[in-house]
Amino acid sequence: MMTVNKRLMTMSCLTAATALGLGTSALGQTPASATSGGTYGNGDKAINPQNSALATTVLYDSLFIIDGQTHDISNGDGWAGRAVFGDVFDLRCADDFLVFTGGFTITRVTADFLTFNGTAPTSVYTRIYPSNGGVPGETPLHEKASTGASVTSTPFTDTIFGYAGQRIVAEDLCMPLGANSSDDGCPYWVTIQPSHTGTAGDWYYFARDTTLSYLYETAGRDGELGLGGYGTTSWTPMTGLGYGPGYGSMKLEGNAGRLTTHPPTPGFAGGVNSVEVHGCNPGASVQLFYSTSTGTTTVPGCPGVCLNLQNAKTAGVKTADANGVASWSGSVGSGLKGKTAYHQAVDKSTCCVSPVMVWTYPN
């Protein structure tokens, strides 16, 4: 095994067998027999929103692939490679999951990778895509580069191929999806791409199990930030690239039920009204904002995050209860009769912002 690894590491360029997949053709040996090693909590690849409003709810989990050492192939998924191949490559690997009514917000992702040197990435790029004919769409719905303390990497033993395993976590995300009933059962795709473009940059292979299949295959493509290897910049099923179907070893966590500001109760100006925000992290500080016009207002304590409100005022900060609900109560002046108010809330633990809630107070 070590002879093979050394030969691959001393290659002067990135070959298809080396960069794209670790399997029988790449390592010249037959992997140990693989079994499923477990099942998903609800028996498929669906995000399950039944544990609504729990902090860091496990929305989807296939880490049993590495935990049970059932991976039988690993595909290139990184913006890195200088220390291994002498240049920077940009290869991307996407896996699918399902959305169910009620929505959810992804705040943390975990994925398992095989590497040559066991070098942790300096950043992780997480992208969420809509589905387009069984592959990811071209434009991501969400994209986040996680760096610094937001990225952790824990070594694990790879008994199948003998490479240096890295379980990589990015945990500063705010990616709401699936708020509409039309999203029920709708597939989405995620890429979790480690990056290290420096001279110490390792290479990263996303660990997969080709004996598992449910909806669509894992898909791959070359990115635009470095050299390629898959041979196409269009998303292509792994079977079409010669690497077979199957799941990747990953976990998605967050809040089942996206951050939502509810209309005021009873909803009349000239008296006391209450407003609730749902989908918060329990125990989080939540700030409610309001305005009589739309526009832009920066959020204190959340660099780069803006509201869709003009000159927004705050109704104060409340602590979300164990069910992820924060509540405000106060007097609404009679001057707002017949006028429209716009509201947004911010969960300060994640800097997630709720959609604008619009309310017109009756005359």
BELMO-V239821 format. One record per backbone hydrogen bond with DSSP energy under -0.5 kcal/mol. CO is the residue of the C=O (numbers start at 0). NH is the residue of the N-H. E is the energy in kcal/mol with one decimal. If there is no record, write none. Layout:
# BELMO-V239821
co,nh,e
CO,NH,E
CO,NH,E
This chain:
# BELMO-V239821
co,nh,e
0,4,-2.3
1,5,-2.5
2,6,-2.2
3,7,-2.3
4,8,-2.3
5,9,-1.4
7,10,-1.2
12,14,-0.7
14,18,-3.0
15,19,-2.1
15,20,-0.6
19,75,-1.5
20,22,-0.6
21,73,-1.1
22,26,-2.4
23,27,-1.6
28,30,-0.5
39,42,-1.6
44,97,-1.6
46,48,-0.7
47,50,-0.6
49,51,-1.4
50,53,-1.3
53,56,-1.1
56,58,-0.9
56,253,-1.9
58,47,-1.1
59,251,-2.6
61,64,-1.8
62,65,-0.7
62,66,-2.7
63,67,-2.4
64,69,-3.0
64,70,-0.6
65,68,-1.0
72,207,-2.9
73,21,-2.4
74,205,-3.4
76,193,-0.8
77,90,-2.4
78,195,-1.9
79,88,-3.0
80,84,-3.5
80,85,-0.7
80,86,-0.6
81,85,-1.5
87,226,-2.4
88,79,-1.4
89,222,-2.9
90,77,-1.3
91,220,-1.8
92,191,-0.5
93,218,-2.4
94,189,-2.7
96,187,-3.0
97,46,-1.8
98,184,-2.4
98,185,-0.9
99,102,-1.4
101,257,-0.7
102,256,-1.0
103,176,-2.9
104,254,-2.2
105,174,-1.9
106,172,-1.9
107,252,-2.8
108,169,-2.3
109,250,-2.6
110,167,-2.7
111,206,-2.1
112,165,-2.7
113,204,-2.0
114,163,-2.4
121,147,-0.7
122,194,-2.6
123,125,-0.6
123,145,-3.1
124,192,-2.9
125,143,-2.2
126,190,-2.3
127,140,-3.0
127,141,-1.3
128,188,-2.5
129,136,-2.9
131,134,-0.6
134,131,-3.4
137,139,-0.5
138,129,-0.5
141,127,-2.1
143,125,-2.5
143,145,-0.7
145,123,-2.1
146,149,-1.8
147,150,-1.7
149,170,-2.0
151,168,-2.9
153,166,-3.1
155,164,-1.4
156,158,-0.8
157,161,-0.8
162,157,-0.8
162,164,-0.8
163,114,-2.2
164,155,-1.3
165,112,-2.3
165,167,-0.7
166,153,-2.4
167,110,-2.2
168,151,-2.0
169,108,-2.6
174,105,-2.1
176,103,-2.3
179,182,-2.0
180,183,-1.7
182,185,-2.7
185,98,-1.7
186,130,-0.8
187,96,-2.4
188,128,-2.6
189,94,-2.1
190,126,-2.2
190,192,-0.5
191,193,-0.6
192,124,-2.8
193,78,-2.3
194,121,-2.3
194,122,-1.6
197,200,-1.8
200,82,-1.9
200,83,-0.8
201,80,-1.5
202,115,-0.5
203,76,-2.6
204,113,-2.4
205,74,-2.1
206,248,-2.4
207,71,-1.7
207,72,-1.4
208,211,-1.2
208,246,-1.4
217,237,-2.8
218,93,-3.0
219,235,-1.9
220,91,-2.7
226,89,-2.9
231,221,-2.8
235,219,-2.5
236,239,-0.6
236,240,-1.1
237,242,-3.2
237,243,-0.6
238,241,-1.2
246,208,-2.2
247,249,-1.0
248,111,-2.2
249,61,-3.3
250,109,-2.3
251,58,-2.1
251,59,-1.7
252,106,-2.3
252,107,-1.7
253,56,-2.4
253,255,-0.5
254,104,-2.8
254,256,-0.9
255,52,-1.7
258,354,-0.7
259,261,-0.6
259,277,-2.7
264,273,-2.5
266,361,-0.6
270,331,-2.9
272,329,-2.4
273,264,-2.3
274,327,-2.5
275,261,-3.1
276,325,-2.3
277,259,-2.5
280,283,-2.5
283,319,-2.7
284,347,-2.7
285,317,-2.8
286,345,-2.3
287,314,-2.8
287,315,-0.6
288,343,-1.8
289,312,-2.7
290,341,-3.4
292,309,-2.4
295,310,-0.6
296,306,-3.5
297,299,-0.6
298,301,-2.0
301,304,-2.2
304,298,-2.1
306,296,-1.0
307,294,-1.0
312,289,-2.5
315,287,-1.8
317,285,-3.3
317,319,-0.5
319,282,-1.9
320,323,-2.2
323,279,-2.4
324,320,-2.6
325,276,-2.7
327,274,-2.1
329,272,-3.0
330,332,-0.5
331,269,-3.0
331,270,-0.9
332,335,-1.7
333,336,-1.7
335,338,-2.3
338,360,-2.5
340,358,-2.6
341,290,-1.9
342,356,-2.9
343,288,-3.3
344,353,-2.6
345,286,-2.5
345,347,-0.9
346,349,-1.3
346,350,-2.7
346,351,-0.8
351,346,-2.2
355,357,-0.6
356,342,-2.2
358,340,-3.1
358,360,-0.6
360,337,-2.3
